[in-house]
Amino acid sequence: MSASGLVVERGERIILTGISLNLSAGDALVVTGPNGAGKSTLLRTLAGLLPAASGTIELKGGNPEAQLSEQVHLLGHSEGTKGSLTVLENLSFWTQALGGTAATIGDALEAVGLAHTADLPASILSAGQRRRLAMARLVSVGRPIWLLDEPATALDTDGVARLGDLVRDHRKAGGIVVAATHADLGWPKLKRMVLGRAV
């Protein structure tokens, strides 16, 4: 995945300017910077959810028939869970909506430590468990690029370790990870980008 000369505007204000990156299979980039520096905006732009005012984004080696937004997972601040559905029903919905298969759902819940909650309504989950449920989508639907916005938010020590395992396995399989975070995630062999002052 590469980006060159990205400029992003929101509300007629320039939020990001001159952003370039070049990531190969197995790379992980950690983006840091103060609140309001544009970390989340960068991830949303890379995901194809916000248009760049100028510059280019390219995925090399991806599916040439699919749009960039169909080849990324964006794990943002909102977990996207529906409280009236069970854990299993929530993950089943998202897996089907994102083009995955039912065969992956059990493995995904096991990987994030939620297999024992499968039949519980999502409304009773803790904040950390809701975050784990969102993480399960990374496993249940394979996509080459993971864009993670403060991925360790609300996770306990075990949750952070499981996230690290998922990222490690994804990178070993040739996946790419871009994470915006204030936390030290403890991942090895990282590239780093520091965004400037808040705007």
N, C-alpha and C positions, 0 to 999 in steps of 0.2 A: 504494500500500500504506500502510495506517495502523495504528497500534497506540495504545491509550489505557489508561493506568493499569495496565500489566502488573505483576503480582506473581508471581514464580516461586519455588517451594519445592522443595528436594531434601533428602531425608532429614530432613524436619520442620524444616529450616532455611530461612529466607528468604534467597535468593541475590540476587534482583533485586526492587526495589520502585519503583512509580511511574514506570515506563518508558513514554514516549509518543514517537511519531514519525509523520511525515506525509511520504510520498515520492510524487512524481508521475513520470510517464513521463520517462525520461532521467536521473533523479536517481541519484547515488551517495552513500552514507553510509559514512564510515569510523568505526569504533568502536574507541576506544583505552582503555587503562587497565592497571593492573598485573596480573600473573599472579594468577588466582583471583578477579578482580573480576566475573566472570560473562559475559565476551564470548562464549565458545563456547555457554554456556547460553542467551544471548539468541538466537543464530542458530538453535539447535535448537528453541527455542520458536517463533520466527517460521516455521520450516519445518514446524511441526505435529508434531514428534517428542516434545516435552515439553509437557505441559498447563500452562497458566497457572492459578494459584490464583484469580486474579481479573483483570479487564481484558478487552479485546477486541482482536482482530486482524482486519483486513478488507482484502481485495484489491479495489480498484475497477477496473472495466474488464477484469477477467480473465474466464475462462470460467465462466459461472454454473453450468454442469453439473458442473464439476470441483472437487474439494476443494483447499484451499490447498496441501497437500503434493504434489499432482499438477501444480502450476504453479510450483514452485521447484526450483532446483538447489542442493543443499548440498554444497559442496566442503570436506570436513573434513580432519582430520589423517590419516585412513586413506585411501589411494588406492583401495582395493577391487579390487586386481589379483590375478589368479591366476597364479602363476609358471609353471605347466605349460602355460598357453595362450600363443599368440603375441600380440603387440601387437594385430594385426588381430582375432584371435578375442576378446580381452578387450573391445575397443571394440564389436565386433559384438554381443556378449552384452549389454552395458549399453545399447547403442542400442535393441536389440529390447525389452529389459526395461522401458525407460523410455518406449517408444512412438515411437521415431524410425524412420527408414527407412534401408535400406542405401545409398541414393544419397548420403547425407551423410557417410559414413564416410571416404572418401578425402580429401574437402575438410577434414575435421576433423583428420586426421593431418598433412596439409600445413600447416594453420594453426598447429599447435603444433610443427612441425619434426621430426615423427617418421615421415614417409612412408618414409624409408629403412630403418626398423626394423620395418616391418609384419610380416615373416615371422620375426622373432626371438622366442624365448621371453621372456616378461616377466621371468622370473627373472634374466636377465642385465642388465636395465636398471639404470642408476644411480638414486639417489634423485631426482635432478632429472628424469630421463627418466620415472620413474614419476609424478612430479607433472605432467609435461606430458601423459601419457596420461590422467590424471584430468581435466585441463583440456579434453581433446578431447571429453569428454562434453558440455561446455557448448555446443560447436559442433554436435555430431551430433544432439542433441535440443533443439529450440528450446523454451525456457520463459521466461516474462517476468521472473522474479525470480531473481537469482543471489545466494546467500549464501555468502560466501567466508571461510573461517577460516584466517588466516595464509597467504594464497594464494601469497606469494613464497617460502615455505619451500623450500629446496634448489635453487631456480632460479638459473641463472647470468644474466649480463647479458642475453643474447639471450632467455632464457626470460622474464625480467621484462618485456622490451620486447614480446614476443609476447602476454603476458598483458594488458599495457596496450592493445595493439591490439584484442584481443578485447573488452575492456571498453568501449573507445571505440566500436566498431562496434555492440555490444549497446545502448549508451545512445543512439546515433544512431537505432537502430531502435525506440526507445521503451521499452527494457528498463530495469529497476531493478537496482542492485547495492548490497548491504550487505556490507562487508568488515571483519572484526575483524583488527587487525594491530598489530604494534609497529614495522613498517618504514614508511618514507616511500615510498609507491608512486608518487608523482609524477603522479597523475591530476589533471586540471584540474577546477575548479568542483565541489568536494566539499562536502557537508554533514558536520558532525563531531559525534560524541557521545563524551563521556568518562565512563566508569564509575568508580565510587569505589574505595575501598580494598578489598583482598582480604578475603574473609570466611572 
